[in-house]
Amino acid sequence: MDWHPQLQNGNGPEGQVKLTLYHLFVFVSTCAFGFSKAWLAHQGYSTEPTTIDWLSGVLLFLAIYWLGIIERHSDHRMPWLFEYNCLSPVLRMLDRYRQARPPRGGNARLE
């Protein structure tokens, strides 16, 4: 029995949030720019955090903005970026691990 059989083919049920490569890109890029800016500011730099602000605020915003427009209005021209659910392989691996694990029992003894 699978934990999430509706995610096995990469299509979640209606209203289910999928972790697509586009959403992963948004999350990772935001974290990377934010953490690098915080680290540089903590190290005492003053120019570099401002440069990172400009890069993330302008270039990254434009990339994410245009990709968002493409996601909403495209005829699925980039399914690898907007449709593939990155959680499906993880959930399949967890299902295999759960099935391969021996059952817990109070009568089992170690030899």
A tleap script that builds the chain and sets N, CA, C and O, in Angstrom:
source leaprc.protein.ff14SB
mol = sequence {
  NMET ASP TRP HIE PRO GLN LEU GLN ASN GLY
  ASN GLY PRO GLU GLY GLN VAL LYS LEU THR
  LEU TYR HIE LEU PHE VAL PHE VAL SER THR
  CYS ALA PHE GLY PHE SER LYS ALA TRP LEU
  ALA HIE GLN GLY TYR SER THR GLU PRO THR
  THR ILE ASP TRP LEU SER GLY VAL LEU LEU
  PHE LEU ALA ILE TYR TRP LEU GLY ILE ILE
  GLU ARG HIE SER ASP HIE ARG MET PRO TRP
  LEU PHE GLU TYR ASN CYS LEU SER PRO VAL
  LEU ARG MET LEU ASP ARG TYR ARG GLN ALA
  ARG PRO PRO ARG GLY GLY ASN ALA ARG LEU
  CGLU
}
set mol.1.N position { 0.852 -1.179 0.000 }
set mol.1.CA position { 0.000 0.000 0.000 }
set mol.1.C position { 0.895 1.238 0.000 }
set mol.1.O position { 1.760 1.380 0.865 }
set mol.2.N position { 0.692 2.120 -0.953 }
set mol.2.CA position { 1.497 3.331 -1.055 }
set mol.2.C position { 0.968 4.404 -0.127 }
set mol.2.O position { -0.226 4.470 0.164 }
set mol.3.N position { 1.887 5.247 0.332 }
set mol.3.CA position { 1.480 6.363 1.184 }
set mol.3.C position { 0.632 7.345 0.401 }
set mol.3.O position { -0.416 7.792 0.869 }
set mol.4.N position { 1.093 7.675 -0.791 }
set mol.4.CA position { 0.427 8.669 -1.618 }
set mol.4.C position { 0.278 8.119 -3.034 }
set mol.4.O position { 1.028 8.523 -3.922 }
set mol.5.N position { -0.653 7.223 -3.267 }
set mol.5.CA position { -0.774 6.641 -4.613 }
set mol.5.C position { -1.128 7.669 -5.674 }
set mol.5.O position { -0.807 7.460 -6.844 }
set mol.6.N position { -1.774 8.761 -5.317 }
set mol.6.CA position { -2.138 9.768 -6.308 }
set mol.6.C position { -0.920 10.522 -6.820 }
set mol.6.O position { -1.004 11.189 -7.851 }
set mol.7.N position { 0.219 10.433 -6.120 }
set mol.7.CA position { 1.419 11.120 -6.568 }
set mol.7.C position { 2.357 10.203 -7.342 }
set mol.7.O position { 3.405 10.664 -7.795 }
set mol.8.N position { 2.031 8.937 -7.513 }
set mol.8.CA position { 2.919 8.001 -8.183 }
set mol.8.C position { 3.159 8.382 -9.632 }
set mol.8.O position { 4.264 8.188 -10.138 }
set mol.9.N position { 2.163 8.914 -10.307 }
set mol.9.CA position { 2.333 9.299 -11.705 }
set mol.9.C position { 2.711 10.769 -11.842 }
set mol.9.O position { 2.763 11.280 -12.961 }
set mol.10.N position { 2.976 11.462 -10.740 }
set mol.10.CA position { 3.379 12.857 -10.801 }
set mol.10.C position { 2.226 13.835 -10.806 }
set mol.10.O position { 2.448 15.045 -10.850 }
set mol.11.N position { 1.008 13.346 -10.762 }
set mol.11.CA position { -0.155 14.231 -10.773 }
set mol.11.C position { -0.862 14.131 -9.435 }
set mol.11.O position { -1.407 13.080 -9.097 }
set mol.12.N position { -0.859 15.186 -8.688 }
set mol.12.CA position { -1.555 15.187 -7.409 }
set mol.12.C position { -3.030 15.441 -7.616 }
set mol.12.O position { -3.442 15.847 -8.703 }
set mol.13.N position { -3.833 15.210 -6.593 }
set mol.13.CA position { -5.259 15.507 -6.718 }
set mol.13.C position { -5.480 17.011 -6.796 }
set mol.13.O position { -4.576 17.807 -6.544 }
set mol.14.N position { -6.683 17.371 -7.145 }
set mol.14.CA position { -7.026 18.792 -7.253 }
set mol.14.C position { -6.749 19.502 -5.926 }
set mol.14.O position { -7.191 19.038 -4.874 }
set mol.15.N position { -6.031 20.608 -5.965 }
set mol.15.CA position { -5.720 21.366 -4.763 }
set mol.15.C position { -4.443 20.922 -4.080 }
set mol.15.O position { -4.002 21.574 -3.135 }
set mol.16.N position { -3.832 19.829 -4.529 }
set mol.16.CA position { -2.587 19.331 -3.941 }
set mol.16.C position { -1.414 20.179 -4.437 }
set mol.16.O position { -1.299 20.435 -5.636 }
set mol.17.N position { -0.562 20.606 -3.540 }
set mol.17.CA position { 0.609 21.382 -3.917 }
set mol.17.C position { 1.691 20.421 -4.381 }
set mol.17.O position { 2.018 19.461 -3.683 }
set mol.18.N position { 2.246 20.681 -5.561 }
set mol.18.CA position { 3.318 19.855 -6.090 }
set mol.18.C position { 4.633 20.620 -5.964 }
set mol.18.O position { 4.663 21.844 -6.082 }
set mol.19.N position { 5.696 19.900 -5.728 }
set mol.19.CA position { 7.020 20.502 -5.684 }
set mol.19.C position { 7.657 20.322 -7.054 }
set mol.19.O position { 8.336 19.328 -7.310 }
set mol.20.N position { 7.430 21.295 -7.929 }
set mol.20.CA position { 7.984 21.235 -9.279 }
set mol.20.C position { 9.380 21.838 -9.272 }
set mol.20.O position { 9.792 22.457 -8.291 }
set mol.21.N position { 10.109 21.656 -10.375 }
set mol.21.CA position { 11.442 22.242 -10.477 }
set mol.21.C position { 11.386 23.768 -10.423 }
set mol.21.O position { 12.306 24.407 -9.911 }
set mol.22.N position { 10.308 24.352 -10.949 }
set mol.22.CA position { 10.145 25.803 -10.872 }
set mol.22.C position { 10.020 26.255 -9.413 }
set mol.22.O position { 10.675 27.213 -9.000 }
set mol.23.N position { 9.179 25.564 -8.635 }
set mol.23.CA position { 9.017 25.932 -7.226 }
set mol.23.C position { 10.298 25.685 -6.442 }
set mol.23.O position { 10.632 26.448 -5.536 }
set mol.24.N position { 11.014 24.624 -6.787 }
set mol.24.CA position { 12.290 24.333 -6.144 }
set mol.24.C position { 13.319 25.424 -6.468 }
set mol.24.O position { 14.089 25.831 -5.598 }
set mol.25.N position { 13.329 25.897 -7.724 }
set mol.25.CA position { 14.229 26.987 -8.128 }
set mol.25.C position { 13.932 28.263 -7.341 }
set mol.25.O position { 14.853 28.935 -6.876 }
set mol.26.N position { 12.662 28.595 -7.193 }
set mol.26.CA position { 12.287 29.802 -6.445 }
set mol.26.C position { 12.753 29.690 -4.997 }
set mol.26.O position { 13.332 30.633 -4.457 }
set mol.27.N position { 12.505 28.550 -4.370 }
set mol.27.CA position { 12.866 28.356 -2.971 }
set mol.27.C position { 14.383 28.380 -2.770 }
set mol.27.O position { 14.877 29.086 -1.891 }
set mol.28.N position { 15.114 27.627 -3.568 }
set mol.28.CA position { 16.570 27.526 -3.402 }
set mol.28.C position { 17.251 28.857 -3.719 }
set mol.28.O position { 18.160 29.264 -2.995 }
set mol.29.N position { 16.836 29.537 -4.771 }
set mol.29.CA position { 17.477 30.811 -5.115 }
set mol.29.C position { 17.200 31.871 -4.053 }
set mol.29.O position { 18.089 32.657 -3.727 }
set mol.30.N position { 15.995 31.906 -3.514 }
set mol.30.CA position { 15.682 32.863 -2.455 }
set mol.30.C position { 16.519 32.591 -1.213 }
set mol.30.O position { 17.068 33.513 -0.610 }
set mol.31.N position { 16.613 31.325 -0.836 }
set mol.31.CA position { 17.428 30.968 0.339 }
set mol.31.C position { 18.905 31.271 0.102 }
set mol.31.O position { 19.582 31.799 0.985 }
set mol.32.N position { 19.405 30.938 -1.085 }
set mol.32.CA position { 20.830 31.154 -1.375 }
set mol.32.C position { 21.189 32.637 -1.320 }
set mol.32.O position { 22.182 33.008 -0.694 }
set mol.33.N position { 20.399 33.481 -1.962 }
set mol.33.CA position { 20.682 34.915 -1.925 }
set mol.33.C position { 20.500 35.480 -0.521 }
set mol.33.O position { 21.289 36.320 -0.087 }
set mol.34.N position { 19.480 35.033 0.187 }
set mol.34.CA position { 19.234 35.545 1.541 }
set mol.34.C position { 20.332 35.156 2.517 }
set mol.34.O position { 20.817 35.991 3.280 }
set mol.35.N position { 20.724 33.882 2.491 }
set mol.35.CA position { 21.779 33.435 3.408 }
set mol.35.C position { 23.133 34.044 3.070 }
set mol.35.O position { 23.896 34.393 3.970 }
set mol.36.N position { 23.436 34.175 1.787 }
set mol.36.CA position { 24.720 34.782 1.427 }
set mol.36.C position { 24.753 36.254 1.817 }
set mol.36.O position { 25.789 36.749 2.261 }
set mol.37.N position { 23.648 36.955 1.660 }
set mol.37.CA position { 23.589 38.354 2.081 }
set mol.37.C position { 23.752 38.473 3.597 }
set mol.37.O position { 24.481 39.339 4.079 }
set mol.38.N position { 23.077 37.610 4.338 }
set mol.38.CA position { 23.191 37.646 5.800 }
set mol.38.C position { 24.603 37.319 6.255 }
set mol.38.O position { 25.126 37.950 7.173 }
set mol.39.N position { 25.228 36.323 5.608 }
set mol.39.CA position { 26.592 35.950 5.985 }
set mol.39.C position { 27.577 37.079 5.697 }
set mol.39.O position { 28.439 37.381 6.522 }
set mol.40.N position { 27.450 37.705 4.520 }
set mol.40.CA position { 28.348 38.819 4.179 }
set mol.40.C position { 28.139 40.004 5.119 }
set mol.40.O position { 29.112 40.642 5.521 }
set mol.41.N position { 26.917 40.305 5.472 }
set mol.41.CA position { 26.651 41.405 6.406 }
set mol.41.C position { 27.215 41.069 7.782 }
set mol.41.O position { 27.726 41.951 8.471 }
set mol.42.N position { 27.128 39.817 8.184 }
set mol.42.CA position { 27.681 39.402 9.474 }
set mol.42.C position { 29.205 39.497 9.488 }
set mol.42.O position { 29.806 39.755 10.530 }
set mol.43.N position { 29.825 39.287 8.330 }
set mol.43.CA position { 31.281 39.376 8.228 }
set mol.43.C position { 31.775 40.825 8.197 }
set mol.43.O position { 32.980 41.067 8.260 }
set mol.44.N position { 30.869 41.773 8.100 }
set mol.44.CA position { 31.255 43.181 8.140 }
set mol.44.C position { 31.346 43.854 6.787 }
set mol.44.O position { 31.725 45.023 6.710 }
set mol.45.N position { 31.012 43.157 5.729 }
set mol.45.CA position { 31.031 43.767 4.401 }
set mol.45.C position { 29.841 44.703 4.262 }
set mol.45.O position { 28.776 44.456 4.828 }
set mol.46.N position { 30.026 45.772 3.509 }
set mol.46.CA position { 28.910 46.697 3.321 }
set mol.46.C position { 28.466 46.770 1.860 }
set mol.46.O position { 27.274 46.922 1.592 }
set mol.47.N position { 29.393 46.665 0.917 }
set mol.47.CA position { 29.053 46.782 -0.497 }
set mol.47.C position { 28.457 45.492 -1.048 }
set mol.47.O position { 27.499 45.531 -1.820 }
set mol.48.N position { 29.013 44.360 -0.659 }
set mol.48.CA position { 28.587 43.078 -1.215 }
set mol.48.C position { 27.128 42.734 -0.897 }
set mol.48.O position { 26.416 42.279 -1.792 }
set mol.49.N position { 26.649 42.933 0.348 }
set mol.49.CA position { 25.219 42.658 0.591 }
set mol.49.C position { 24.286 43.526 -0.251 }
set mol.49.O position { 23.220 43.074 -0.669 }
set mol.50.N position { 24.692 44.773 -0.499 }
set mol.50.CA position { 23.883 45.654 -1.335 }
set mol.50.C position { 23.877 45.164 -2.782 }
set mol.50.O position { 22.849 45.217 -3.456 }
set mol.51.N position { 25.030 44.688 -3.255 }
set mol.51.CA position { 25.107 44.131 -4.607 }
set mol.51.C position { 24.222 42.900 -4.733 }
set mol.51.O position { 23.528 42.727 -5.735 }
set mol.52.N position { 24.247 42.045 -3.714 }
set mol.52.CA position { 23.384 40.864 -3.731 }
set mol.52.C position { 21.921 41.283 -3.708 }
set mol.52.O position { 21.089 40.649 -4.358 }
set mol.53.N position { 21.595 42.335 -2.975 }
set mol.53.CA position { 20.220 42.853 -2.981 }
set mol.53.C position { 19.789 43.246 -4.391 }
set mol.53.O position { 18.689 42.907 -4.830 }
set mol.54.N position { 20.662 43.960 -5.095 }
set mol.54.CA position { 20.343 44.390 -6.448 }
set mol.54.C position { 20.208 43.200 -7.384 }
set mol.54.O position { 19.283 43.146 -8.194 }
set mol.55.N position { 21.127 42.246 -7.276 }
set mol.55.CA position { 21.068 41.073 -8.152 }
set mol.55.C position { 19.795 40.265 -7.912 }
set mol.55.O position { 19.088 39.900 -8.852 }
set mol.56.N position { 19.520 39.996 -6.644 }
set mol.56.CA position { 18.334 39.196 -6.357 }
set mol.56.C position { 17.063 39.995 -6.586 }
set mol.56.O position { 16.042 39.442 -6.995 }
set mol.57.N position { 17.119 41.267 -6.329 }
set mol.57.CA position { 15.925 42.097 -6.467 }
set mol.57.C position { 15.562 42.408 -7.900 }
set mol.57.O position { 14.387 42.611 -8.206 }
set mol.58.N position { 16.533 42.449 -8.780 }
set mol.58.CA position { 16.251 42.801 -10.166 }
set mol.58.C position { 16.323 41.568 -11.073 }
set mol.58.O position { 15.324 41.180 -11.679 }
set mol.59.N position { 17.497 40.960 -11.162 }
set mol.59.CA position { 17.677 39.856 -12.103 }
set mol.59.C position { 16.865 38.625 -11.715 }
set mol.59.O position { 16.169 38.043 -12.547 }
set mol.60.N position { 16.958 38.240 -10.466 }
set mol.60.CA position { 16.222 37.057 -10.027 }
set mol.60.C position { 14.718 37.295 -10.069 }
set mol.60.O position { 13.955 36.410 -10.456 }
set mol.61.N position { 14.296 38.488 -9.672 }
set mol.61.CA position { 12.868 38.806 -9.739 }
set mol.61.C position { 12.358 38.708 -11.170 }
set mol.61.O position { 11.293 38.138 -11.408 }
set mol.62.N position { 13.103 39.257 -12.125 }
set mol.62.CA position { 12.662 39.201 -13.519 }
set mol.62.C position { 12.587 37.766 -14.026 }
set mol.62.O position { 11.643 37.409 -14.731 }
set mol.63.N position { 13.559 36.949 -13.681 }
set mol.63.CA position { 13.549 35.550 -14.117 }
set mol.63.C position { 12.355 34.815 -13.524 }
set mol.63.O position { 11.642 34.109 -14.238 }
set mol.64.N position { 12.135 34.975 -12.231 }
set mol.64.CA position { 11.020 34.288 -11.577 }
set mol.64.C position { 9.680 34.834 -12.076 }
set mol.64.O position { 8.727 34.074 -12.249 }
set mol.65.N position { 9.606 36.138 -12.305 }
set mol.65.CA position { 8.380 36.752 -12.794 }
set mol.65.C position { 8.004 36.205 -14.177 }
set mol.65.O position { 6.859 35.815 -14.403 }
set mol.66.N position { 8.976 36.180 -15.102 }
set mol.66.CA position { 8.693 35.692 -16.451 }
set mol.66.C position { 8.392 34.197 -16.451 }
set mol.66.O position { 7.518 33.745 -17.192 }
set mol.67.N position { 9.097 33.431 -15.637 }
set mol.67.CA position { 8.792 32.000 -15.539 }
set mol.67.C position { 7.379 31.782 -14.987 }
set mol.67.O position { 6.681 30.858 -15.405 }
set mol.68.N position { 6.961 32.637 -14.047 }
set mol.68.CA position { 5.597 32.548 -13.520 }
set mol.68.C position { 4.550 32.828 -14.582 }
set mol.68.O position { 3.512 32.168 -14.624 }
set mol.69.N position { 4.816 33.803 -15.441 }
set mol.69.CA position { 3.898 34.098 -16.545 }
set mol.69.C position { 3.849 32.918 -17.506 }
set mol.69.O position { 2.774 32.526 -17.959 }
set mol.70.N position { 5.012 32.354 -17.816 }
set mol.70.CA position { 5.049 31.194 -18.715 }
set mol.70.C position { 4.298 30.023 -18.098 }
set mol.70.O position { 3.589 29.304 -18.802 }
set mol.71.N position { 4.446 29.824 -16.787 }
set mol.71.CA position { 3.752 28.721 -16.120 }
set mol.71.C position { 2.234 28.868 -16.228 }
set mol.71.O position { 1.526 27.892 -16.474 }
set mol.72.N position { 1.741 30.090 -16.042 }
set mol.72.CA position { 0.300 30.320 -16.054 }
set mol.72.C position { -0.311 30.271 -17.444 }
set mol.72.O position { -1.438 29.805 -17.611 }
set mol.73.N position { 0.426 30.749 -18.447 }
set mol.73.CA position { -0.181 30.940 -19.762 }
set mol.73.C position { 0.372 30.042 -20.858 }
set mol.73.O position { 0.005 30.212 -22.020 }
set mol.74.N position { 1.228 29.107 -20.534 }
set mol.74.CA position { 1.781 28.256 -21.588 }
set mol.74.C position { 0.904 27.035 -21.810 }
set mol.74.O position { 0.086 26.678 -20.962 }
set mol.75.N position { 1.085 26.405 -22.955 }
set mol.75.CA position { 0.343 25.181 -23.272 }
set mol.75.C position { 1.236 23.991 -22.928 }
set mol.75.O position { 1.398 23.073 -23.732 }
set mol.76.N position { 1.803 24.017 -21.748 }
set mol.76.CA position { 2.659 22.939 -21.257 }
set mol.76.C position { 3.862 22.727 -22.170 }
set mol.76.O position { 4.164 21.600 -22.561 }
set mol.77.N position { 4.537 23.807 -22.503 }
set mol.77.CA position { 5.705 23.710 -23.379 }
set mol.77.C position { 6.946 23.244 -22.634 }
set mol.77.O position { 7.889 22.750 -23.252 }
set mol.78.N position { 6.959 23.392 -21.334 }
set mol.78.CA position { 8.093 22.943 -20.530 }
set mol.78.C position { 7.592 22.067 -19.382 }
set mol.78.O position { 7.638 22.488 -18.226 }
set mol.79.N position { 7.118 20.868 -19.678 }
set mol.79.CA position { 6.577 20.036 -18.595 }
set mol.79.C position { 7.640 19.627 -17.586 }
set mol.79.O position { 7.317 19.410 -16.418 }
set mol.80.N position { 8.899 19.514 -18.003 }
set mol.80.CA position { 9.973 19.139 -17.080 }
set mol.80.C position { 10.168 20.197 -16.008 }
set mol.80.O position { 10.680 19.889 -14.932 }
set mol.81.N position { 9.775 21.432 -16.275 }
set mol.81.CA position { 9.965 22.519 -15.321 }
set mol.81.C position { 8.713 22.792 -14.497 }
set mol.81.O position { 8.812 23.116 -13.313 }
set mol.82.N position { 7.543 22.667 -15.101 }
set mol.82.CA position { 6.313 23.075 -14.426 }
set mol.82.C position { 5.388 21.927 -14.012 }
set mol.82.O position { 4.507 22.135 -13.177 }
set mol.83.N position { 5.556 20.737 -14.562 }
set mol.83.CA position { 4.611 19.661 -14.274 }
set mol.83.C position { 5.209 18.510 -13.478 }
set mol.83.O position { 4.502 17.874 -12.696 }
set mol.84.N position { 6.487 18.230 -13.658 }
set mol.84.CA position { 7.091 17.082 -12.979 }
set mol.84.C position { 7.118 17.315 -11.473 }
set mol.84.O position { 7.623 18.338 -11.009 }
set mol.85.N position { 6.580 16.381 -10.718 }
set mol.85.CA position { 6.524 16.492 -9.269 }
set mol.85.C position { 7.784 15.862 -8.672 }
set mol.85.O position { 7.978 14.650 -8.766 }
set mol.86.N position { 8.628 16.672 -8.067 }
set mol.86.CA position { 9.881 16.185 -7.488 }
set mol.86.C position { 9.648 15.333 -6.246 }
set mol.86.O position { 10.560 14.628 -5.815 }
set mol.87.N position { 8.469 15.379 -5.669 }
set mol.87.CA position { 8.175 14.575 -4.485 }
set mol.87.C position { 7.877 13.119 -4.822 }
set mol.87.O position { 7.986 12.262 -3.945 }
set mol.88.N position { 7.507 12.813 -6.055 }
set mol.88.CA position { 7.157 11.440 -6.421 }
set mol.88.C position { 8.291 10.449 -6.173 }
set mol.88.O position { 8.045 9.414 -5.554 }
set mol.89.N position { 9.532 10.712 -6.626 }
set mol.89.CA position { 10.607 9.752 -6.341 }
set mol.89.C position { 10.893 9.616 -4.848 }
set mol.89.O position { 11.202 8.523 -4.372 }
set mol.90.N position { 10.794 10.701 -4.122 }
set mol.90.CA position { 11.035 10.651 -2.674 }
set mol.90.C position { 9.981 9.796 -1.993 }
set mol.90.O position { 10.304 8.972 -1.138 }
set mol.91.N position { 8.715 9.987 -2.368 }
set mol.91.CA position { 7.640 9.197 -1.769 }
set mol.91.C position { 7.754 7.719 -2.149 }
set mol.91.O position { 7.473 6.844 -1.329 }
set mol.92.N position { 8.168 7.436 -3.394 }
set mol.92.CA position { 8.376 6.043 -3.788 }
set mol.92.C position { 9.491 5.403 -2.979 }
set mol.92.O position { 9.374 4.251 -2.561 }
set mol.93.N position { 10.579 6.145 -2.755 }
set mol.93.CA position { 11.688 5.625 -1.963 }
set mol.93.C position { 11.243 5.360 -0.524 }
set mol.93.O position { 11.617 4.344 0.061 }
set mol.94.N position { 10.460 6.252 0.039 }
set mol.94.CA position { 9.961 6.043 1.398 }
set mol.94.C position { 9.035 4.833 1.467 }
set mol.94.O position { 9.050 4.097 2.454 }
set mol.95.N position { 8.232 4.623 0.428 }
set mol.95.CA position { 7.367 3.442 0.394 }
set mol.95.C position { 8.195 2.163 0.356 }
set mol.95.O position { 7.875 1.196 1.047 }
set mol.96.N position { 9.262 2.150 -0.450 }
set mol.96.CA position { 10.127 0.962 -0.524 }
set mol.96.C position { 10.797 0.712 0.813 }
set mol.96.O position { 10.897 -0.434 1.252 }
set mol.97.N position { 11.256 1.766 1.462 }
set mol.97.CA position { 11.905 1.617 2.767 }
set mol.97.C position { 10.922 1.052 3.788 }
set mol.97.O position { 11.268 0.171 4.575 }
set mol.98.N position { 9.715 1.559 3.768 }
set mol.98.CA position { 8.701 1.118 4.718 }
set mol.98.C position { 8.347 -0.348 4.487 }
set mol.98.O position { 8.121 -1.085 5.447 }
set mol.99.N position { 8.295 -0.779 3.239 }
set mol.99.CA position { 7.959 -2.163 2.933 }
set mol.99.C position { 9.117 -3.110 3.247 }
set mol.99.O position { 8.880 -4.263 3.606 }
set mol.100.N position { 10.356 -2.651 3.120 }
set mol.100.CA position { 11.519 -3.498 3.344 }
set mol.100.C position { 11.858 -3.643 4.825 }
set mol.100.O position { 12.559 -4.579 5.209 }
set mol.101.N position { 11.379 -2.746 5.642 }
set mol.101.CA position { 11.676 -2.786 7.073 }
set mol.101.C position { 10.975 -3.954 7.733 }
set mol.101.O position { 9.794 -4.181 7.471 }
set mol.102.N position { 11.665 -4.706 8.583 }
set mol.102.CA position { 10.992 -5.818 9.260 }
set mol.102.C position { 9.951 -5.293 10.242 }
set mol.102.O position { 10.122 -4.214 10.811 }
set mol.103.N position { 8.871 -6.050 10.444 }
set mol.103.CA position { 7.837 -5.586 11.375 }
set mol.103.C position { 8.345 -5.590 12.810 }
set mol.103.O position { 9.158 -6.428 13.199 }
set mol.104.N position { 7.856 -4.651 13.571 }
set mol.104.CA position { 8.221 -4.589 14.986 }
set mol.104.C position { 7.352 -5.566 15.757 }
set mol.104.O position { 6.141 -5.644 15.551 }
set mol.105.N position { 7.977 -6.290 16.628 }
set mol.105.CA position { 7.200 -7.230 17.435 }
set mol.105.C position { 7.851 -7.398 18.791 }
set mol.105.O position { 9.072 -7.292 18.913 }
set mol.106.N position { 7.074 -7.650 19.780 }
set mol.106.CA position { 7.604 -7.833 21.123 }
set mol.106.C position { 8.248 -9.184 21.321 }
set mol.106.O position { 8.994 -9.369 22.282 }
set mol.107.N position { 7.982 -10.149 20.433 }
set mol.107.CA position { 8.495 -11.498 20.620 }
set mol.107.C position { 9.799 -11.734 19.859 }
set mol.107.O position { 10.389 -12.807 19.990 }
set mol.108.N position { 10.263 -10.771 19.073 }
set mol.108.CA position { 11.498 -10.962 18.327 }
set mol.108.C position { 12.691 -10.853 19.260 }
set mol.108.O position { 12.753 -9.958 20.102 }
set mol.109.N position { 13.630 -11.764 19.106 }
set mol.109.CA position { 14.831 -11.690 19.938 }
set mol.109.C position { 16.065 -11.662 19.043 }
set mol.109.O position { 16.075 -12.216 17.944 }
set mol.110.N position { 17.082 -11.014 19.534 }
set mol.110.CA position { 18.328 -10.865 18.797 }
set mol.110.C position { 19.227 -12.066 19.082 }
set mol.110.O position { 19.319 -12.502 20.229 }
set mol.111.N position { 19.881 -12.600 18.077 }
set mol.111.CA position { 20.801 -13.725 18.281 }
set mol.111.C position { 22.179 -13.340 17.859 }
set mol.111.O position { 23.102 -14.150 17.952 }
savepdb mol mol.pdb
quit
